[in-house]
Amino acid sequence: MASIWELHQQLINKERSAVEIAQESLERINKLEPKLKSFLCLTADQALEQARRVDAKIAAGEEIGLLAGIPVAVKDNMCTRGVPTTCASKILENFVPPYESTVTQKLRDADAVIVGKTNLDQFAMGSSTETSAFQVTSNPWDIERVPGGSSGGSAAAVASGECSVALGSDTGGSIRQPASLCGVVGLKPTYGLVSRYGLVAYASSLDQIGPFGRTVEDAAILLQAIAGYDPKDSTSLNVPIPSYINSLRPNFRPKGQIRIGVIKETFEDGLDPEVKDAVTKAMELLQDLGAEIQVISCPRFRYGLATYYVIATSEASANLARFDGVKYGIRDRDAETLLDMYGTTRAKGFGEEVKRRIMLGTYALSAGYYDAYYLKAQKVRTLIKEDFERAFAQVDILTCPTSPTTAFKIGEKTNDPLSMYLSDLMTIPVNLAGLPALSLPCGFDSKGLPIGLQFIGNVLKESQLLEVGRVYQESTPWHTRTPQIN
């Protein structure tokens, strides 16, 4: 699938129609889905109807935006009116929202062609897209390996060319980690920059919607469409939105202008040697391009994982209390009492990982343990944020590997939750501090699997991240490689 800009030029030059582009996307999805299983739901009829409307605008001589006629996939935890939104969970298997999420409404307003809803770890809880109640998504680079998670379906769809761009959600790395494992670009925006209205909540103080693309430019275009204040979201930031597209200045070089800090703590034990080598070479290249590179210490970075799994599970236990069989979703109709109905509905509807996290969170919030766990975790969260603030007083951007390893085999870590949780070691502190971060390919390991490089920015510094990301991307061939899956 071509880039957004290439498809846009084809449309306005009338070399191809939006219907032809949509059909190409849908045909590729139908061809690859038996192997990949990226999608839970296709919206072919709606997509073709939207494409016809774009073609009618072009025929009438109307100006169209960059996203008009572009095939987009949406993670299946964002509400879409009239289209199932399951969160890859049996408890919402038959749920069809009566309203539209803000981000998907913005896509429709931009005339984007939504081709379907993508698979995810159940309720976005996981790092491999293996906890889905319906199917396991494969990595397009090796179908025996995971695509990462929880937005693995969206990452795999973009990497395989099933669509041009996609939306994911990132609570502890769920956009960046699958972007790394699938060799695409993934951006987690500043907390509050993109509305969460209509996103089924996992951990409300951490969740953030963001874009996937094959290139930094594609991610910037999609971010431009979805960013902005939303009165329906109480955590939405009411700030001016810059032109992310215009920030991608041609021929920009960071010489004397960009200071990049390498986070020392991310290069300690547990980092795959091939990942370390690729990221080190990326830093050397950026230095050759003129960036000032220095080693920065964020001493509390290593405590992010433990802190996250107290705060996130605590918020999940509260957010998921609404799924009780009363208002929507499945219901155990054989239960004799209300309490029995609550218990059996949740037991049947939730998967093992969701139950594990609800139990952890409920324990952390219970009487006698709140101060020892939840309150202490919030204090450590503040210390992690302060480490980032001190670092940004010295540098403009921080960098580290996105994931400590490349894609692992399907089933390799499903019986070892702790090992699975370590997959998000490099990404979690960013969410705790509410910062933006970008992952893009920086090489391949000896097995031919993608390696991801993470740039972390200060609050609302997405433009700077995208600019540096594009400089690196234009100086390397990694984003031009595509998986050979047919």
C-alpha positions in Angstrom: 0.0 0.0 0.0 1.4 3.4 -1.0 2.0 6.3 1.3 -0.8 8.8 2.0 0.9 11.5 -0.1 1.3 9.1 -3.1 -2.3 8.0 -2.9 -3.4 11.6 -2.6 -1.5 12.6 -5.7 -3.0 9.6 -7.6 -6.5 10.7 -6.6 -6.2 14.4 -7.5 -4.5 13.6 -10.7 -7.3 11.1 -11.5 -4.9 8.3 -12.0 -6.9 6.1 -9.7 -10.3 6.4 -8.0 -10.9 6.1 -4.3 -13.1 3.1 -5.0 -10.2 1.3 -6.7 -7.9 2.1 -3.7 -10.5 0.8 -1.2 -11.0 -2.3 -3.3 -7.3 -2.9 -3.4 -7.1 -2.7 0.4 -10.1 -5.0 0.9 -8.8 -7.5 -1.6 -5.4 -7.6 0.2 -7.1 -8.0 3.6 -9.2 -10.9 2.3 -6.0 -12.5 0.8 -3.8 -12.2 3.9 -6.3 -12.6 6.8 -6.2 -16.4 6.8 -2.5 -16.1 7.7 -2.4 -12.8 9.7 -5.7 -12.4 11.5 -5.2 -8.7 11.9 -8.9 -7.8 11.7 -11.9 -8.7 13.9 -14.4 -7.0 11.7 -14.4 -5.7 8.1 -16.6 -2.7 7.1 -16.4 -3.2 3.3 -19.8 -1.8 2.4 -19.3 1.4 4.5 -15.7 1.7 3.1 -16.8 1.5 -0.5 -19.7 4.0 0.1 -17.2 6.5 1.7 -14.9 6.0 -1.3 -17.7 6.7 -3.7 -18.4 10.0 -1.9 -14.7 10.9 -2.2 -14.8 10.2 -6.0 -18.0 12.3 -6.3 -16.2 15.2 -4.7 -13.3 14.9 -7.0 -15.6 14.7 -10.0 -17.3 17.8 -8.9 -14.0 19.7 -8.7 -14.1 20.0 -4.9 -10.8 20.1 -3.0 -10.1 17.0 -0.9 -7.9 16.7 2.2 -4.9 14.4 2.6 -6.8 11.6 4.3 -9.7 11.6 1.8 -10.0 8.1 0.2 -7.2 6.7 2.3 -7.8 3.2 3.8 -7.5 3.3 7.6 -7.9 0.6 10.2 -9.1 1.2 13.8 -8.3 -0.8 16.9 -11.4 -2.5 18.2 -11.6 -0.7 21.5 -12.8 2.6 19.9 -16.5 2.9 19.6 -17.9 2.9 16.1 -21.6 3.6 15.7 -23.5 0.7 14.1 -20.3 -1.4 13.9 -19.3 -4.0 16.6 -16.8 -2.8 19.3 -15.7 -5.9 21.2 -12.3 -5.1 22.8 -11.5 -8.6 21.7 -13.5 -9.9 24.7 -16.4 -12.3 24.9 -18.1 -10.0 27.4 -18.6 -7.4 24.6 -18.9 -9.9 21.7 -22.2 -8.6 20.5 -21.9 -5.0 21.6 -22.7 -2.4 18.8 -22.2 1.2 20.1 -25.0 3.7 19.5 -22.4 6.5 19.3 -19.1 7.3 17.6 -15.8 7.9 19.3 -14.3 11.4 18.7 -11.3 10.0 16.8 -13.3 7.9 14.4 -15.8 10.8 13.8 -12.8 12.9 12.9 -11.6 10.3 10.4 -15.1 10.2 8.8 -15.1 14.0 8.7 -11.7 13.9 6.9 -13.3 11.5 4.3 -10.9 8.7 5.4 -12.1 5.2 4.4 -12.3 3.0 7.5 -11.9 -0.6 6.2 -12.3 -2.4 9.5 -11.6 -3.0 13.2 -8.4 -4.6 14.3 -7.5 -7.3 16.8 -6.0 -6.6 20.1 -5.1 -8.0 23.5 -8.4 -8.3 25.4 -9.3 -4.8 26.8 -5.8 -3.8 25.6 -4.2 -5.9 28.4 -1.2 -7.6 26.9 2.0 -7.3 24.9 1.5 -9.8 22.1 -2.2 -9.8 21.0 -2.4 -13.3 22.3 -5.0 -12.6 25.0 -7.7 -11.8 22.4 -10.7 -14.0 23.0 -11.2 -14.6 19.2 -7.9 -15.1 17.4 -4.1 -14.6 17.6 -2.6 -12.1 15.2 0.7 -13.1 13.5 3.7 -10.9 12.7 3.9 -10.2 8.9 7.7 -10.7 9.1 7.3 -14.2 10.5 3.8 -15.6 11.0 5.0 -17.9 13.8 5.9 -14.8 15.8 3.7 -12.2 17.7 3.2 -8.7 16.3 3.4 -7.2 19.8 0.5 -5.7 21.7 -1.9 -4.7 22.6 -2.4 -2.9 19.2 -0.9 -5.8 17.3 -3.7 -6.0 14.8 -3.2 -2.4 13.7 0.6 -2.7 13.5 0.4 -5.9 11.5 -2.3 -4.4 9.1 0.0 -1.5 8.3 3.2 -3.5 8.0 1.5 -6.0 5.6 0.0 -3.3 3.4 -3.6 -4.2 4.3 -4.2 -0.5 4.9 -2.2 2.7 4.7 -2.4 3.8 8.3 -4.2 2.7 11.5 -5.2 3.9 15.0 -4.0 2.2 18.1 -4.1 2.9 21.8 -1.1 3.1 24.1 -1.4 2.6 27.9 2.1 1.3 28.6 3.6 0.9 25.1 0.8 -0.6 23.1 1.4 1.5 20.0 5.2 1.7 20.2 6.1 -1.9 21.1 4.0 -3.5 18.2 5.4 -0.8 15.9 8.9 -1.9 16.9 8.1 -5.6 16.4 6.4 -5.1 13.1 8.8 -2.5 11.6 6.5 0.4 11.3 6.2 3.9 12.8 4.1 4.3 15.9 3.4 7.5 17.9 2.1 7.8 21.4 1.0 11.5 21.8 1.1 13.7 24.9 -1.6 12.6 27.3 -4.7 14.7 26.5 -3.7 15.7 23.0 -6.1 13.2 21.4 -9.6 12.8 22.8 -10.3 9.5 24.6 -14.1 9.9 24.2 -15.4 6.6 22.9 -12.2 4.7 23.8 -13.1 1.8 26.1 -11.0 2.6 29.2 -8.3 0.3 30.5 -6.3 2.8 32.7 -7.8 6.2 32.4 -4.7 8.2 33.5 -2.5 6.4 31.0 -4.5 5.5 27.9 -3.8 7.5 24.8 -4.9 7.0 21.2 -2.2 7.4 18.4 -1.3 6.6 14.8 0.6 3.9 13.0 2.1 4.5 9.6 4.8 3.1 7.2 6.5 6.5 7.4 6.9 9.4 9.8 5.0 11.6 7.4 2.0 9.3 7.4 2.0 9.3 11.2 2.1 13.1 11.2 -0.8 13.3 8.8 -3.0 11.0 10.8 -2.1 12.8 14.1 -3.1 16.1 12.5 -6.5 14.7 11.8 -7.2 13.3 15.3 -5.5 15.8 17.6 -7.4 18.6 19.3 -9.5 19.7 22.2 -12.8 17.8 22.9 -15.3 19.0 25.5 -16.6 15.5 25.8 -13.3 14.4 27.3 -12.5 16.0 30.7 -8.8 15.2 30.3 -8.6 16.8 26.8 -6.0 19.6 26.5 -7.3 22.9 25.3 -4.2 24.0 23.5 -3.4 25.2 19.9 -2.6 22.4 17.5 0.4 23.1 15.3 0.8 21.9 11.8 2.6 18.6 12.3 2.9 18.2 8.5 4.7 21.5 8.1 7.1 20.7 10.9 8.6 18.0 8.6 10.9 20.5 7.0 12.7 19.2 3.9 16.5 19.0 4.1 16.4 19.9 7.8 19.6 18.8 9.6 19.9 18.8 13.4 23.4 20.3 13.5 23.7 22.6 16.5 20.0 22.5 17.0 19.1 19.2 18.6 20.5 17.7 21.8 19.6 14.0 22.1 20.1 12.2 25.4 20.6 8.4 25.5 19.0 6.9 28.6 21.7 5.0 30.4 19.4 2.7 32.4 17.9 1.2 29.2 21.2 -0.3 28.2 21.6 -2.6 31.2 21.0 -6.3 31.6 18.1 -7.8 29.6 18.7 -5.9 26.4 19.2 -8.1 23.4 22.8 -7.6 22.0 21.5 -7.1 18.4 19.0 -4.5 19.6 21.7 -2.7 21.5 24.0 -2.7 18.5 21.3 -1.4 16.1 20.3 1.5 18.5 24.0 2.4 19.1 24.5 2.6 15.3 21.4 4.8 15.1 22.9 7.2 17.7 26.2 7.3 15.8 24.4 8.2 12.6 22.4 11.0 14.3 25.7 12.3 15.6 27.1 12.2 12.1 24.1 14.2 10.9 24.9 16.9 13.5 22.9 16.1 16.6 24.6 16.5 19.9 24.5 13.1 21.7 25.0 12.7 25.4 24.3 10.0 28.0 21.5 10.9 30.5 20.6 9.1 33.7 16.9 8.6 34.7 17.6 6.6 37.9 13.9 5.8 38.6 13.3 4.6 35.0 13.8 1.0 36.2 10.9 1.3 38.7 8.4 2.1 35.9 7.3 -1.5 35.4 6.4 -2.1 39.0 4.7 1.3 39.4 2.7 0.8 36.2 1.3 -2.6 37.2 0.0 -1.2 40.5 -1.6 2.0 39.0 -2.8 0.4 35.7 -4.4 -2.6 37.4 -6.0 -0.4 40.1 -7.6 1.8 37.4 -8.6 -1.3 35.4 -10.4 -2.9 38.4 -12.5 0.3 38.7 -13.1 0.8 34.9 -14.1 -2.8 34.2 -16.6 -2.9 37.1 -19.2 -1.7 34.6 -19.1 -4.9 32.7 -21.5 -6.9 34.9 -24.2 -8.2 32.6 -26.7 -5.5 33.5 -26.5 -2.8 30.9 -24.7 -4.3 27.9 -22.6 -7.3 26.8 -23.3 -10.9 27.6 -25.4 -12.0 30.6 -25.6 -15.3 32.4 -29.4 -15.8 32.3 -29.3 -19.0 34.3 -28.1 -17.3 37.5 -30.5 -17.4 40.4 -29.5 -14.2 42.1 -28.2 -10.8 41.1 -24.8 -11.5 42.7 -24.5 -14.9 41.0 -25.3 -13.2 37.7 -22.5 -10.6 38.3 -20.0 -13.3 39.2 -20.8 -15.9 36.5 -21.1 -13.2 33.7 -17.7 -11.8 34.5 -16.2 -15.3 34.9 -17.4 -16.3 31.5 -16.8 -13.0 29.7 -13.3 -12.0 30.9 -10.2 -13.8 29.8 -7.5 -15.0 32.2 -5.2 -11.9 31.8 -8.1 -9.5 32.4 -9.1 -11.4 35.5 -5.5 -11.4 36.7 -5.2 -7.6 36.4 -8.6 -6.9 38.0 -7.6 -9.0 41.0 -4.2 -7.3 41.3 -5.9 -3.9 41.1 -8.6 -4.8 43.6 -6.0 -6.0 46.0 -3.9 -2.9 45.7 -6.9 -0.7 46.4 -8.3 -2.8 49.3 -8.4 -1.6 52.9 -5.0 -2.0 54.5 -3.1 -2.1 51.2 -4.0 1.2 49.6 -1.2 3.2 51.2 1.4 0.4 50.8 0.8 -0.1 47.1 -1.4 2.4 45.2 -0.3 5.5 47.1 3.3 4.5 47.1 3.1 3.8 43.3 1.7 7.3 42.7 4.6 8.8 44.6 7.1 6.8 42.5 5.2 8.0 39.4 5.9 11.6 40.5 9.7 10.8 40.9 9.8 9.2 37.4 8.2 12.4 36.0 10.8 14.5 37.9 13.6 12.4 36.4 12.3 13.3 32.9 12.0 17.0 33.8 15.6 17.1 34.9 16.7 15.3 31.7 14.8 17.7 29.5 16.6 20.6 31.2 19.8 19.2 29.6 18.5 17.8 26.2 15.7 18.3 23.8 14.9 14.6 23.1 15.6 11.3 24.9 16.2 8.0 23.1 16.4 4.3 23.9 15.3 1.0 22.3 11.6 0.6 22.0 11.6 -3.0 23.0 14.4 -5.0 24.7 13.9 -7.8 22.1 12.6 -8.4 18.7 9.4 -10.4 18.1 9.2 -13.7 20.0 7.4 -16.9 19.1 3.7 -17.2 19.5 3.0 -19.1 22.8 6.6 -18.5 24.0 5.6 -16.3 27.0 1.9 -17.0 27.5 2.6 -19.1 30.6 5.1 -16.6 32.1 3.2 -13.3 32.7 6.3 -11.6 34.3 8.4 -12.3 31.2 5.6 -10.9 29.1 5.3 -7.8 31.2 9.0 -7.1 30.7 8.3 -6.5 27.0 7.1 -3.0 27.9 10.1 -2.2 30.1 11.3 0.7 27.8 7.9 2.2 27.0 6.0 2.3 30.3 7.7 5.3 32.0 6.6 7.5 29.1 3.0 6.9 29.9 3.5 7.4 33.6 4.8 10.9 32.8 2.2 11.7 30.1 4.9 12.3 27.5 4.9 11.8 23.7 7.1 9.2 22.1 7.8 7.9 18.6 9.0 4.4 17.6 10.5 3.8 14.1 12.6 1.1 12.5 16.4 1.3 13.0 17.5 -2.1 11.7 16.9 -5.9 11.6 18.3 -8.7 13.6 20.0 -11.8 12.2 16.6 -13.5 11.9 15.3 -10.7 9.7 13.1 -9.3 12.4 12.6 -5.5 12.8 14.3 -3.5 15.6 12.7 -0.3 16.9 14.3 3.0 18.0 12.3 5.2 20.5 12.4 9.0 20.7 10.8 10.6 23.8 9.8 14.2 23.8 8.8 16.8 26.4 5.1 17.6 26.8 3.5 18.7 23.5 6.8 18.4 21.6 5.3 16.0 18.9 6.6 18.3 16.1 10.1 18.0 17.3 9.9 14.2 17.6 8.4 13.9 14.1 11.1 16.2 12.7 14.0 14.3 14.1 12.3 11.0 13.2 12.0 12.1 9.6 15.7 13.1 9.5 16.7 9.7 10.7 14.3 7.9 8.4 15.5 9.8 5.3 19.0 8.8 6.1 18.3 5.1 6.5 16.7 2.3 4.3 14.8 0.5 7.1 11.3 2.0 6.4 11.5 0.9 2.7 11.7 -2.8 3.5 8.5 -4.7 3.5 7.6 -8.2 4.7 7.3 -10.8 1.9 3.9 -12.1 2.8 1.4 -13.1 0.1 
